[in-house]
Amino acid sequence: MATIYKKVGENIRKIRKQKGQTQEELAGLARIDPKSIIEIEGGKRNPTLKTIKRISLALKSKLSDLLEE
């Protein structure tokens, strides 16, 4: 079973790709370091709720979509 952080990363990656965005584009829109996006998507970094919200806004996606299991 994947950890919640790994699942959030997978959800971010899936939605980002559906929107046709690169990791760098998402990072710029969310005002987050591109390395952080890479680590979050890979489940190697545990993002804060504030960071998840910024990513959600940048993806124009519901916060719940990023958090669903």
PyRosetta script that sets phi, psi and omega in degrees:
from pyrosetta import init, pose_from_sequence

init()
pose = pose_from_sequence("MATIYKKVGENIRKIRKQKGQTQEELAGLARIDPKSIIEIEGGKRNPTLKTIKRISLALKSKLSDLLEE")
pose.set_psi(1, 130.5)
pose.set_omega(1, -178.9)
pose.set_phi(2, -73.8)
pose.set_psi(2, 146.5)
pose.set_omega(2, 174.9)
pose.set_phi(3, -70.0)
pose.set_psi(3, 162.0)
pose.set_omega(3, 179.9)
pose.set_phi(4, -60.9)
pose.set_psi(4, -36.5)
pose.set_omega(4, -179.5)
pose.set_phi(5, -67.0)
pose.set_psi(5, -39.7)
pose.set_omega(5, 177.9)
pose.set_phi(6, -65.7)
pose.set_psi(6, -41.3)
pose.set_omega(6, 179.6)
pose.set_phi(7, -65.6)
pose.set_psi(7, -41.5)
pose.set_omega(7, 176.9)
pose.set_phi(8, -60.0)
pose.set_psi(8, -44.8)
pose.set_omega(8, 177.9)
pose.set_phi(9, -59.7)
pose.set_psi(9, -42.9)
pose.set_omega(9, 177.9)
pose.set_phi(10, -63.1)
pose.set_psi(10, -42.1)
pose.set_omega(10, 179.5)
pose.set_phi(11, -64.1)
pose.set_psi(11, -41.9)
pose.set_omega(11, 178.6)
pose.set_phi(12, -61.7)
pose.set_psi(12, -47.2)
pose.set_omega(12, -179.6)
pose.set_phi(13, -59.7)
pose.set_psi(13, -45.7)
pose.set_omega(13, -178.3)
pose.set_phi(14, -61.0)
pose.set_psi(14, -47.8)
pose.set_omega(14, -178.4)
pose.set_phi(15, -67.7)
pose.set_psi(15, -41.0)
pose.set_omega(15, 179.2)
pose.set_phi(16, -59.8)
pose.set_psi(16, -45.1)
pose.set_omega(16, -179.9)
pose.set_phi(17, -67.0)
pose.set_psi(17, -37.7)
pose.set_omega(17, 176.9)
pose.set_phi(18, -60.8)
pose.set_psi(18, -32.9)
pose.set_omega(18, -179.4)
pose.set_phi(19, -85.9)
pose.set_psi(19, -4.4)
pose.set_omega(19, 178.7)
pose.set_phi(20, 72.6)
pose.set_psi(20, 27.1)
pose.set_omega(20, -179.9)
pose.set_phi(21, -98.5)
pose.set_psi(21, 147.4)
pose.set_omega(21, 171.2)
pose.set_phi(22, -86.0)
pose.set_psi(22, 167.6)
pose.set_omega(22, 176.4)
pose.set_phi(23, -62.9)
pose.set_psi(23, -37.1)
pose.set_omega(23, -179.9)
pose.set_phi(24, -66.2)
pose.set_psi(24, -41.5)
pose.set_omega(24, 178.3)
pose.set_phi(25, -63.0)
pose.set_psi(25, -44.8)
pose.set_omega(25, 178.6)
pose.set_phi(26, -61.9)
pose.set_psi(26, -44.1)
pose.set_omega(26, 179.4)
pose.set_phi(27, -59.1)
pose.set_psi(27, -43.1)
pose.set_omega(27, 179.5)
pose.set_phi(28, -64.0)
pose.set_psi(28, -44.6)
pose.set_omega(28, 179.9)
pose.set_phi(29, -65.4)
pose.set_psi(29, -36.3)
pose.set_omega(29, -178.1)
pose.set_phi(30, -88.2)
pose.set_psi(30, -4.7)
pose.set_omega(30, -177.2)
pose.set_phi(31, 56.3)
pose.set_psi(31, 50.3)
pose.set_omega(31, -179.7)
pose.set_phi(32, -128.9)
pose.set_psi(32, 147.7)
pose.set_omega(32, 177.0)
pose.set_phi(33, -60.6)
pose.set_psi(33, 133.0)
pose.set_omega(33, 179.5)
pose.set_phi(34, -55.0)
pose.set_psi(34, -34.9)
pose.set_omega(34, 178.3)
pose.set_phi(35, -61.5)
pose.set_psi(35, -34.9)
pose.set_omega(35, 178.7)
pose.set_phi(36, -65.0)
pose.set_psi(36, -41.9)
pose.set_omega(36, 178.4)
pose.set_phi(37, -61.0)
pose.set_psi(37, -45.0)
pose.set_omega(37, 179.1)
pose.set_phi(38, -58.8)
pose.set_psi(38, -45.5)
pose.set_omega(38, -178.5)
pose.set_phi(39, -69.8)
pose.set_psi(39, -37.4)
pose.set_omega(39, 178.6)
pose.set_phi(40, -65.9)
pose.set_psi(40, -47.2)
pose.set_omega(40, 180.0)
pose.set_phi(41, -62.5)
pose.set_psi(41, -32.1)
pose.set_omega(41, 179.8)
pose.set_phi(42, -84.2)
pose.set_psi(42, -0.5)
pose.set_omega(42, -179.9)
pose.set_phi(43, 73.9)
pose.set_psi(43, 16.7)
pose.set_omega(43, -178.2)
pose.set_phi(44, -95.9)
pose.set_psi(44, -9.7)
pose.set_omega(44, 179.2)
pose.set_phi(45, -129.6)
pose.set_psi(45, 138.3)
pose.set_omega(45, 178.2)
pose.set_phi(46, -96.3)
pose.set_psi(46, 101.7)
pose.set_omega(46, -176.9)
pose.set_phi(47, -73.1)
pose.set_psi(47, 150.0)
pose.set_omega(47, 174.3)
pose.set_phi(48, -75.5)
pose.set_psi(48, 165.4)
pose.set_omega(48, 176.9)
pose.set_phi(49, -62.0)
pose.set_psi(49, -36.8)
pose.set_omega(49, 177.6)
pose.set_phi(50, -60.2)
pose.set_psi(50, -43.7)
pose.set_omega(50, 179.2)
pose.set_phi(51, -65.9)
pose.set_psi(51, -42.8)
pose.set_omega(51, 178.8)
pose.set_phi(52, -61.8)
pose.set_psi(52, -39.3)
pose.set_omega(52, 178.6)
pose.set_phi(53, -64.7)
pose.set_psi(53, -42.7)
pose.set_omega(53, 178.6)
pose.set_phi(54, -61.8)
pose.set_psi(54, -40.8)
pose.set_omega(54, 177.8)
pose.set_phi(55, -65.4)
pose.set_psi(55, -42.9)
pose.set_omega(55, 178.2)
pose.set_phi(56, -57.8)
pose.set_psi(56, -45.8)
pose.set_omega(56, 178.8)
pose.set_phi(57, -64.2)
pose.set_psi(57, -41.2)
pose.set_omega(57, -179.9)
pose.set_phi(58, -65.0)
pose.set_psi(58, -33.6)
pose.set_omega(58, 179.1)
pose.set_phi(59, -85.4)
pose.set_psi(59, -7.6)
pose.set_omega(59, -174.8)
pose.set_phi(60, 54.0)
pose.set_psi(60, 48.6)
pose.set_omega(60, -176.7)
pose.set_phi(61, -127.0)
pose.set_psi(61, 155.8)
pose.set_omega(61, 176.3)
pose.set_phi(62, -70.1)
pose.set_psi(62, 143.0)
pose.set_omega(62, 176.5)
pose.set_phi(63, -57.7)
pose.set_psi(63, -38.6)
pose.set_omega(63, -179.3)
pose.set_phi(64, -63.0)
pose.set_psi(64, -29.0)
pose.set_omega(64, 177.9)
pose.set_phi(65, -65.9)
pose.set_psi(65, -32.8)
pose.set_omega(65, 179.3)
pose.set_phi(66, -77.4)
pose.set_psi(66, -26.3)
pose.set_omega(66, -174.8)
pose.set_phi(67, -95.3)
pose.set_psi(67, -9.7)
pose.set_omega(67, -175.8)
pose.set_phi(68, -69.5)
pose.set_psi(68, 148.9)
pose.set_omega(68, -177.4)
pose.set_phi(69, -96.1)
pose.dump_pdb("model.pdb")
